[in-house]
Amino acid sequence: MTTLRTYPGACFCGAVRFEVDGDLSHGTMRCNCRFCRKMRYWEMRLPDPDGLRILSGAQAIAITPSQHPLGEGEAMQHAFCQSCGTRLWTKGNIAEMGGRVTLVFVPALEDVAIDELLAAPVHYANGAENDWWHAPADTAHL
């Protein structure tokens, strides 16, 4: 069962502040595709794609389109702070994930206890081989 919690979040410099409704204990994801490896991306999928609220700094948010195909209907946009470069979230419409999704960069969440981060399950995706639902052979580098 998912117990939603409102997590505050921010970029490193504090220019962007937001909050999300999610549940780290429901799981997170790390992937070995080129984008995720380069960005050291660790994400939490929000149960409701509209569960993200920008509190301040909307003018400091930059959006980049995805550079890798997930499949038909893929439309992903990655948000980051244009002042300090902190990754913030990804929004997309991914048929393989049921349509609209919002994925929040876990390190951008604030006030999360280390114990909660350590207990959060991690799904490892083999995006490098377009096998998103299975773990790659090696995950230590993720």
Disulfide bonds with the S-S distance in Angstrom:
none
